[in-house]
Amino acid sequence: MSKSKSEKSLSDFEHAAAERANARYVLRLYVAGLTPRSVSAVESVKQTCEEHLEGRYELEVVNLYDQPTLAKGEQIIAAPTLIKKLPLPLRRIIGDMADTQKLLVGLDLREKGE
C-alpha cells in the first residue's frame, strides 16, 4: 500500500524536525578585543548554547584585532557578530548577545514571536 500525499508530507515533516533536533551547530563569534561588551557576548552565547544545544555545537571566538583578514572575508562590519554556519541557512546575529530571545530566533531554535 502506498502512502497518501498527506501521510507522506507528515512523515517528511517529522523526519526534518527530528534531524533539526539533532543537528550540529557550527558558530563563529567575532568580537573586538577584550572589552566588557566582548566578554559579555562570549559569556551570553556560551550560556545560551549550553542551555539549548548541549553537546551539539562548536563555537569559535575570533578577535577582530588578532585576525582582521577573517573579518574581511566574512564581511564583518560590527562587533559582536555571531555567524551560524551550520545547519543551513547561514545566519548573522549582530549586536547585543545578551538578548536571549533574539539569539534563539537567529539560531533557528525558536520562532519569532514565541
C-alpha positions in Angstrom: 0.0 0.0 0.0 1.2 3.4 -0.9 1.1 6.4 1.5 -1.3 9.2 0.7 0.2 12.7 0.0 -0.8 14.0 3.4 0.8 10.9 5.2 4.0 11.4 3.2 4.1 15.1 3.9 3.6 14.5 7.6 6.3 11.8 7.6 8.7 14.2 5.8 8.0 16.9 8.3 8.6 14.6 11.3 11.8 13.4 9.7 13.0 17.0 9.1 12.1 18.0 12.7 14.0 15.1 14.1 17.1 15.9 12.0 16.9 19.6 13.2 16.6 18.5 16.8 19.9 16.5 16.4 21.7 19.0 14.1 25.2 20.0 15.0 25.7 23.8 15.1 28.9 25.4 13.9 29.1 29.0 15.1 31.7 31.8 14.9 31.6 34.8 17.2 33.5 37.9 16.2 34.5 40.3 19.0 36.6 43.4 19.2 39.3 42.8 21.8 38.7 42.0 25.4 36.2 44.8 26.1 33.4 44.3 28.7 31.0 44.1 25.8 33.1 41.3 24.1 33.4 39.3 27.3 29.7 39.6 27.9 28.9 38.5 24.3 31.1 35.4 24.7 29.5 34.5 28.0 26.0 35.0 26.7 26.5 32.9 23.6 28.2 30.1 25.6 25.4 30.1 28.2 22.6 30.0 25.5 24.4 27.2 23.6 24.9 25.1 26.8 21.2 25.5 27.7 19.8 24.8 24.2 22.5 22.9 22.3 24.4 21.0 24.9 26.9 18.7 23.2 25.7 19.8 19.7 27.7 22.9 19.0 31.1 24.1 18.1 31.9 27.8 18.9 34.9 29.6 17.6 35.6 33.1 19.0 37.5 35.4 16.7 39.2 38.6 18.0 39.0 41.1 15.1 42.2 42.7 16.3 44.1 39.4 16.1 42.6 38.1 12.8 41.4 41.0 10.7 41.6 39.0 7.4 39.0 36.6 8.7 36.7 39.5 9.4 37.3 40.9 5.9 36.5 37.6 4.3 33.2 37.3 6.3 32.4 41.0 5.6 32.1 41.8 9.3 31.1 45.4 9.8 30.2 45.4 13.5 31.1 43.6 16.6 30.0 41.4 18.2 28.7 39.4 15.3 27.7 35.7 15.6 27.6 33.7 12.4 25.7 30.4 12.3 27.4 28.4 9.6 25.6 25.1 10.1 22.9 24.0 10.0 21.9 26.0 6.9 20.7 28.6 6.3 23.6 30.7 7.3 22.6 33.5 9.8 24.2 36.6 11.2 23.3 38.0 14.5 24.7 41.4 15.2 24.8 43.4 18.4 23.7 42.6 21.9 24.1 38.9 22.5 22.5 39.2 26.0 19.1 39.3 24.2 18.4 35.6 24.5 15.2 35.7 22.5 16.9 37.4 19.6 19.8 34.9 19.8 17.4 31.9 19.8 15.4 33.2 16.8 18.7 33.9 15.0 19.9 30.3 15.6 16.5 29.0 14.4 15.8 27.5 17.9 12.7 29.5 18.4 10.1 31.1 16.1 9.9 34.8 16.1 7.1 35.9 18.5 7.3 32.8 20.7 
